[in-house]
């Protein structure tokens, strides 16, 4: 009798495992060939709420893009100015070395 009680937890665990459904295949990723697009109407009230939100997101994106573009242009100009300055310094030091040799 004792042996039967010892095996009951194992039997219950086996039953739990055997009742589980087999794993499902992974769902397709958005944009893949298996992805199914549907046309589902959006309620008018939801569209009235979502449209201004979308406009805010779009405006924010465009503002950020223009700011980053200007920063990039400034940085490029700064690098160009720094390069020009370094060339002038090297020319001046070269000129100083030449004139000091001739003196």
N, C-alpha and C positions, 0 to 999 in steps of 0.2 A: 504494500500500500504506500509506503514511504517513497518508493521509487517512482510511482506514478505522479505524486505531487511534485517531485523534483523535475520531472519532465514537462509539466504543464507550462512553465514560463517559456520554454523552448518551443512548445507547440503553439502558444499564443504569438510568439515572435514570427514563427513560420507563417501563420495565418495572416498576420499583418503584411508581411512581405508579398505573399501570394495574391492578396487582394488589391495591391497597388496597381495602378494603371501603368502600362509601359511608357517610357519617356516619349514625349511628342517631338517631332522634328522641329528645329528652330524656325521661328517665323521669318519670313523674308525681310530683308533690310529695305528701308524706304529708298526708292529710286532704282532698285535692282529690277531685273527682267521679270521676276516672280511677283513683284509688288503689284497689287491691283488698285487702280484708281477708281474712285466712284464720284458721281455727281450727287451731292447731297445739298438740298436747299438750306440756306441759313435763314433763320427767322429774322424778320424785319427789325425787331427790337434788338436782337444781338448784333445785327449789322450796324445799327445806329450807334451802338456802344463801341464796337470794334474798329470802325472806320476812322474815327478821330485818333484812337490809340495808334493805329497803323501809321497815320500821317505824322504823329509825334516821333515814332521810331524812325521813320524814313528821314525826317528833317534832322534828327539827332545824328543819324549816320552820315548824312551829307555834310553837316557842320564839322563833325570829327574828321571826315576825309579831307575837307578843305584845310582844316587846321594842321593836320599831319603833313599835307602836301606843302603848305607854306613853311613849316618847320624844316622839312627836308630840303627845300630850296635854299632857306637861310643857312642851313648847315653846309650845303654844298658851296655856297658863296663864301662862308667862313673858311672852309677848307681851302678854297681857291685863294682867298686873301692870305691865309697863313702860308701857303706854298709860295706865293709871290714874295711875301716878306722874307721867307727863308732864303729864297734865291738871291734877293737883294743883299741880305746879310752876308751870304757866302761870297758874292761878287765884291762887296766892300772889303771883306777880310782878305780876299785874294789880291785885290788892288793894293791894300795896305802892305801885304807881304812883298809884293813886287816893288813897290816904292821904297820900302825899307831896305831891300837888297841893293838897290841902285844908289842909295844915299851913302 
